[in-house]
Amino acid sequence: MSDPIIEYKLPLYLPISNLEKRYKLFKLPNGLLCFLISDPTEKIASCSLTVATGAFNDPENMLGLAHLCEHMLLAGGSKEYTDPQIFHEEIGKNNGSFNAYTTAEQTTFYFEIPNTNIMTSNAQTADKIGKSTLTNYSIGKKEGDSVLPFEKLLRIFVSFFKAPLFKRSLIDREIFTVNSEHDGNKTSTMKILYHATRLLSNKRHPFHRFSTGNLETLSIIPRLEKIDVQKRLKKYFLDNFTVNNNMTMCLKGFDSLNLLTKYAIKHFSDLGSANVANNNDRDRKSTRLNSSH
């Protein structure tokens, strides 16, 4: 029998405009804190995942590694979904969107699509009255596929945080993307002033460091110092993307709290198991090496 979830019964003070919404805050047995929002008027189904790690965790000789890891997680595929394009294609065919960002101490990933349950229900209603205008737009749902697109995207999305591939062939492409962001920041007065604040800060604090990353910090310097970028990405992920008291997840949509809870338990309960297994394996190897001396 699996461990029960821990639900937090906290009073939420809501404005009158939000009284129709229902909320639920709980923690899964793996330590993932989940916040669910059920809104019968919501036309968008969405999910976000935040990890308590960011640029402050960059190694000194590879500034911008946290930012690059953020890019690679959504672009490099996973053990379950090896095709790196599948997430982007599913988002596209469902008229959705996704994004991610890295701050000093947090990294957040999120996506949203038009609410599949509402639109599927509308399509079924249209069929009954002889109208097929919505039937052809089945929100990316294939014939014979009983899984709604939002749940399918949840499964793909969470797979990136269970067993990411960090494909070596895609690393240079994402480094160039990060560099392009840096070039764009150099034309923004607000970004320039923010970086000036960094330069004026305490040099011994990680806030003082460059955090975006560019070709120099993520490609040129690692090559000169013979650093394997793929190995660094994997190590950063294993060290920092732990789940227990380190990750939070939010689901929002038209669905009931019961169904959203089922989604959370079904797709996120085993999140972090790969990290634990890999870290235990590394500890055993370290113990064997130390005992051999």
N, C-alpha and C positions, 0 to 999 in steps of 0.2 A: 504494500500500500504506500503510495507516494505521500510525502510530507504535505500538510495543508498550507494554504496561503495564509499570510498574516494580514488581516484587514484592519485599517486604521479608521475608526469612527470619529472623524473630526468635523466639527460644525463649520460650515462654509457660509459666509455672509454674502448673499447674492443680491444684485439689483433686480428690480421687478422684471426687467427685460430678459433675465436669465432663469426665471422660475421654472420654465418648462424643461430645463436641462437637468440631467441626473449625473452625479459624479461618484467615483469610487477610487479609493487610494488603498493599495495593498502591496505587499512584498511577496515575491515568489520564493520558493525554497532555496533557489540558487542565490538569493540576495538582491535580485533585480527589483527596484522600486517602480511600480506601475501606477499611472494615473489615467483613468478612463473618463471620457466625456460622451454621454449619450444625449443627442439633441434631435428630437423628431422633426425639426425644421431644417436641419443641416443638409446641404446638397453636396457636400464634399466629404469623402472618407480620407483620413490622413493618419500618419504615424510618424513619430519622431523618436530618436534615440540619442541620448547625451551621455558622454563619457567624461569623467573627471580627469582629463589629461589634455595637455596642450603645449604651446610653445615653451613654457617654463621647463618642460621635460626634454627639450632638445639637447643632445650631446654637444659639448663645446666645439667639436671639430666637424659638426654637421648641422648647422643652423637651418631650420626650415623642415627638419625631418618629420615633425608632427603634421605639418601642412601637407607634405608629400604623402604621408600615410593616409590622411583623409582622402586625398585624390585616388590613391591606389585601391582603397577598399571598395569604392563604388565603380572602379574602372577595370579591375584586374580579375574579376570572376571569383568563384569559390569552388571548393571541392565538389559540392553538390551540383552547382551550375557553372561548368567550366567555360562556357561561352561568355566572354565579357560583355557582349552586346545585349544579352537577353533581358536584363533589367531595363535598359534604355528602350528597347523595342516594346516591351510590355507597357511601360509608361507612355510611350508615344501612341500606341494603338488605342489606349484608353483615354487619350486627351488629358493626361496628367502632367505633373511636373515634379522635379526633385532638386535638392541642393544639399550643400553641407558647408560648414565653416569651422575654422579653428581659431580659438582665442588663446589667451595666456594659460588658462587652467581648464578649459573645456573644449570638447569637439562634439559638434552636433550634426546629425544626419536626419533628413526628413523627406517624405514624399506625400503626394496627395493625388487623388483622382476623383472624377465625378462619382457621387454615391451610387454604387452598383445595384444595391437592393432597390432603391427608389426607381432607377431607370429600368431595371429588369421587370419590376412590377408594372411599370407603365407600358412596357413592350407587350407584356402578357395581356394587359387590358386592351391595348390596341388590336391585338390579334382577335380577341373575343368579339369586338365590334366591327371586325372586318377591315381594320386599317393596319397596313404593314409598314408605315413610315418609320416606326421605331424598331421593328423586328430586325432590319438589316444592320442596325447599330446595336449590336449585342454587347457592347462595352468590352470587346476583346475576348468574349467567351466563345470558345470553340464548340462545335456541335458534339454532344456527348460528354462534354466536360462539366462535371457537377460542382466544381470549385469556382466560386465567384472570383472575378479579377482582383478584388482587393485582398482576399485571402491568399491568392496565388502570389501577388506582389509582396505580401508579408513574408511568405516563405522564402522568396528569392532574397529579399532585403536582409532578413536576419541571417541568412546563410553566409553573408559577407563577414559577419562578426563571429561566426563559429569556426570557419576554416577558409580564410582568404588565401588566394594563390600567390598574390604579388608577382605576377608573371614578369619575368626579366625582360621580355620583348616589349613590354608596355611602359617600362620605367622611364626611359628617355622621353617618350611622348608626354608623360605627365610632368616631368621636370620642365619641359618647354612650356607646358600650360601654366605651371606655377611661376615660371619666369615671366610669362606674359602678364600675369596678375601683378607681379612686382613692377614691371614697366608701366602698367596702368596706374599704379599707386604713385609713381613719380610725377604724374601729371595732375594729381589731386592735391590741392592746397591743404585740405583737412588732413590727409594722410601724411603730408610733409611736416605739418605742425605736430602731429602725433609722434612722428619719429624723432623730431627735435626734442620733444618731452622725454623720450627714451634716453637720448644722448645726455640730457641734463640730470638724469636720475643716478642713483648710487651704482657705481660700476660693479660692485660685488653682488648686485641683485640681478636675477635673470631678466627683469623688465628692461634693463639697459641694453640687452642684446638684440640683434636683428632677428626677426621671427618669421617673416614671410618665406624666405628661401629664394634662391635664384640659381642660375647656371653655375656660378662660382662656388656657392656653398654646397650644392647638391650634386654637382658633376665634376667640376675641375679639381677642387680640393680633394674629394674622395679618390679620384684617379691618381693624384700626386701622392697621396698617403696610402695608396693601395687598399682602400676600404671597399668592401663588397656591399653595395647599396641594398641589394635584395636581402642579404643577411641582416643588415642593420634594420630594415623595415620589419622583418619577421621578429627580431628581438624587441624592437620598440613595441610592437603589437602585443607580444606575449607578456612583456613587463608592465604595460600600462592599460591594456584593454581587459582588465579583470572585471568581474561582474559584481561581486559581493560589496555592497555599500560604495560602489564606484560607478554604477550605471543607473540611469533612469529612462523610462520609456513612457510615451503617451500615445493613446489611441483615441481618436475622435470620429464620430460618425452618427448616422441615423439609427444604427442598430441598438438593440437593448443592451443594458449593462451586462446581462447574463451572456449574451453572444460575444460581446467584446472581451469579457473575462475568459471565455472559452478560447478565443483567438490568442490571448496573452499566454494562457497556460500551454496550449498546444504548440505554439511556435517559439516561445521564449524560455520555457522551463529548462531546456538543456543548454541554454546559452552559457558559455564559459567553461563547459566541461572539457573542451579541447585545450584551453589554456591551462587548466589544472593538470591535465594529463601530461602536457609538454613540460610544464614547470617541474612536476614530480620527476619526470624522466631526466631533466637537467640536473636536479638535485642528486639523483642516484648516481649519475655519471660523475658529478663533482665529488661525491663521497668516495667512490671507487678510486678516483685519481689521488685524493688526499691520503687514502689508506695505503696506497701503493708506495708512498714515499717513506 
